[in-house]
Amino acid sequence: MPEPLNIAEATGRLGILTPGMGAVASTAYAGVIAARKGLAAPIGSLTQMAHIRLGARGEGRNPLIREFVPLAQLDDLVFGGWDPISPNALEAARTAGVLEESDIAPISSELEGVVAMSAVFDQRWVKRLDGVRVKTGENMFDLAEQLIADIERFRSENGCDRLVMVWCGSTEAYQEATAVHETVESFEAGMRANDENISPSQLYAYAAMVSGVPFANGAPNLSADLPCMVELAARQGVPYTGKDFKTGQTLMKTILAPGFKARMLGMRGWYSTNILGNRDGEVLDDPENFKTKEVSKLGVLDTILQPEVYPELYGNIDHVVRINYYPPRGDNKEGWDAIDIFGWMGYPMQIKVDFLCRDSILAAPIVLDLALFLDLAQRAGQSGNQEWLSFYWKSPHTDGVTPAEHDIFIQQTKLKNTLREWMGEQPVTHSEAG
Ligand SMILES: NC(=O)c1ccc[n+]([C@@H]2O[C@H](COP(=O)([O-])OP(=O)(O)OC[C@H]3O[C@@H](n4cnc5c(N)ncnc54)[C@H](O)[C@@H]3O)[C@@H](O)[C@H]2O)c1
């Protein structure tokens, strides 16, 4: 049996801070508040609904994850966030149009009470949005210090014992790491010099880590996956994870592709197109912002199918991803996949998937799980990249050497085995069923 980790109890209140209070964040808050009142079940959340098998199957030990590991309770969560447009979570939920008014009304006062703090925002990174409540400062270092002050004020005003931060802000324009991102020292000098390669999400990640707050990045842009943040997280002993919530089409892709591969069926192409009409869709209509998303979405098939191991099955795949902004659809995205596979003697077959999904309904439980698991990781004395949380991401952070794992079933095993090991139980190497 592995030695259990010494995990501190989840006593007191846990604050969940979201830079970005749009569709995903407001839906996440609303679902938790509704669950607390017994108005809705937290469907899609592993921390609330999943069981975990312990020992051999015959032992019949299968507790809920939340009864097995010491997680914060829903009643102990407090929400806060920053947004340059949404004034509070109630208006955010109404603007997003994800939830029906009949679901919002019974929790409207709680949502209205989550008032957005002024954001660190720069239109250079999100051209389609025009921020109204935006911080000003001498330079970026000053802005980061304002975020750190916000975090401390939130902590004391809400009597929080612990905090976590989950980026739910818009996807920023595409960028690659530059010299300014090399070390904490170069990053801090860059903030003082207003280096144009530093984006707002990086200032939030910096502020979180300096404050000892675990950080998750729900969008595909660079923020914690930078050498300077890796160094800072190690120095501060802070866990982090990312990036880009795995919902919708990519979720389907990482569910289906492992199945084709398990049966050694070949693949010639996968064409994915999406139409969506929410603010996220509007932001992603800009080619620079779409590029960030495209890179994140294209990565998944290669690691699942291993074309270098199976060149005759997966060595020649046309993988195309498109997103089109189409206002009538609102948050209810439609994702079409045309999948060209081939079987025995090379005969081609086609599969069409038409997923009429609700993006924020799929993303909201991920926000909750990440917050609770990151808080657990911190209480378990873990820091740095939490690879076991790859399950939730389109582009899981890696150590730069081992490639990311995208197969959702392998990711699930890794997640549950990490919990088993932390609690001193044997890992399960086959069959998660039961
Ligand atoms: N919904 C999903 O399934 C899903 C999946 C993967 C990733 N994501 C990502 O999650 C993020 C949130 O998605 P959403 O549907 O809620 O989008 P949204 O447009 O409804 O909300 C994003 C909010 O972030 C705010 N914002 C922008 N820049 C900010 C800044 N610098 N600081 C603070 N707030 C800022 C915007 O004003 C907006 O209210 C997006 O980046 C999206 O790409 C969403």
The ligand as an SDF file (V2000), in Angstrom:
LIG
                    3D

 44 48  0  0  0  0  0  0  0  0999 V2000
  -17.8750   27.3360  -22.6070 N   0  0  0  0  0  0  0  0  0  0  0  0
  -17.0340   26.3960  -22.8770 C   0  0  0  0  0  0  0  0  0  0  0  0
  -17.3920   25.2550  -23.0480 O   0  0  0  0  0  0  0  0  0  0  0  0
  -15.5780   26.6930  -22.9340 C   0  0  0  0  0  0  0  0  0  0  0  0
  -14.7170   25.6570  -23.2360 C   0  0  0  0  0  0  0  0  0  0  0  0
  -13.3490   25.8920  -23.2740 C   0  0  0  0  0  0  0  0  0  0  0  0
  -12.8790   27.1450  -23.0000 C   0  0  0  0  0  0  0  0  0  0  0  0
  -13.7310   28.1490  -22.7560 N   0  0  0  0  0  0  0  0  0  0  0  0
  -13.1730   29.4690  -22.5240 C   0  0  0  0  0  0  0  0  0  0  0  0
  -13.6250   29.9530  -21.3050 O   0  0  0  0  0  0  0  0  0  0  0  0
  -13.6390   31.3670  -21.3850 C   0  0  0  0  0  0  0  0  0  0  0  0
  -14.9970   31.8590  -20.8990 C   0  0  0  0  0  0  0  0  0  0  0  0
  -15.9990   31.4410  -21.7940 O   0  0  0  0  0  0  0  0  0  0  0  0
  -17.4440   32.1220  -21.7360 P   0  0  0  0  0  0  0  0  0  0  0  0
  -18.3270   31.3470  -22.6340 O   0  0  0  0  0  0  0  0  0  0  0  0
  -17.8430   32.3600  -20.3350 O   0  0  0  0  0  0  0  0  0  0  0  0
  -17.1430   33.5240  -22.4260 O   0  0  0  0  0  0  0  0  0  0  0  0
  -17.8530   34.9210  -22.1300 P   0  0  0  0  0  0  0  0  0  0  0  0
  -17.4580   35.7860  -23.2790 O   0  0  0  0  0  0  0  0  0  0  0  0
  -19.2950   34.7520  -21.8050 O   0  0  0  0  0  0  0  0  0  0  0  0
  -17.1370   35.4010  -20.7730 O   0  0  0  0  0  0  0  0  0  0  0  0
  -15.8400   35.8570  -20.7540 C   0  0  0  0  0  0  0  0  0  0  0  0
  -15.8190   37.0820  -19.8690 C   0  0  0  0  0  0  0  0  0  0  0  0
  -14.4700   37.4540  -19.6710 O   0  0  0  0  0  0  0  0  0  0  0  0
  -14.4300   38.8420  -19.5930 C   0  0  0  0  0  0  0  0  0  0  0  0
  -13.0610   39.2600  -19.7850 N   0  0  0  0  0  0  0  0  0  0  0  0
  -12.3700   39.4170  -20.9420 C   0  0  0  0  0  0  0  0  0  0  0  0
  -11.1020   39.8160  -20.6760 N   0  0  0  0  0  0  0  0  0  0  0  0
  -11.0070   39.8960  -19.3220 C   0  0  0  0  0  0  0  0  0  0  0  0
   -9.9600   40.2840  -18.4500 C   0  0  0  0  0  0  0  0  0  0  0  0
   -8.7770   40.6440  -18.9180 N   0  0  0  0  0  0  0  0  0  0  0  0
  -10.1890   40.2480  -17.1180 N   0  0  0  0  0  0  0  0  0  0  0  0
  -11.4030   39.8710  -16.6230 C   0  0  0  0  0  0  0  0  0  0  0  0
  -12.4320   39.5160  -17.4160 N   0  0  0  0  0  0  0  0  0  0  0  0
  -12.2390   39.5340  -18.7530 C   0  0  0  0  0  0  0  0  0  0  0  0
  -15.4260   39.3110  -20.6320 C   0  0  0  0  0  0  0  0  0  0  0  0
  -15.8850   40.6150  -20.3830 O   0  0  0  0  0  0  0  0  0  0  0  0
  -16.5280   38.2770  -20.4810 C   0  0  0  0  0  0  0  0  0  0  0  0
  -17.5640   38.7150  -19.6210 O   0  0  0  0  0  0  0  0  0  0  0  0
  -13.3250   31.7360  -22.8360 C   0  0  0  0  0  0  0  0  0  0  0  0
  -11.9670   32.0270  -22.9550 O   0  0  0  0  0  0  0  0  0  0  0  0
  -13.6230   30.4580  -23.5600 C   0  0  0  0  0  0  0  0  0  0  0  0
  -12.8760   30.3200  -24.7660 O   0  0  0  0  0  0  0  0  0  0  0  0
  -15.0750   27.9700  -22.6960 C   0  0  0  0  0  0  0  0  0  0  0  0
  1  2  1  0
  2  3  2  0
  2  4  1  0
  4  5  1  0
  4 44  2  0
  5  6  2  0
  6  7  1  0
  7  8  2  0
  8  9  1  0
  8 44  1  0
  9 10  1  0
  9 42  1  0
 10 11  1  0
 11 12  1  0
 11 40  1  0
 12 13  1  0
 13 14  1  0
 14 15  2  0
 14 16  1  0
 14 17  1  0
 17 18  1  0
 18 19  2  0
 18 20  1  0
 18 21  1  0
 21 22  1  0
 22 23  1  0
 23 24  1  0
 23 38  1  0
 24 25  1  0
 25 26  1  0
 25 36  1  0
 26 27  1  0
 26 35  1  0
 27 28  2  0
 28 29  1  0
 29 30  1  0
 29 35  2  0
 30 31  1  0
 30 32  2  0
 32 33  1  0
 33 34  2  0
 34 35  1  0
 36 37  1  0
 36 38  1  0
 38 39  1  0
 40 41  1  0
 40 42  1  0
 42 43  1  0
M  CHG  2   8   1  16  -1
M  END
$$$$
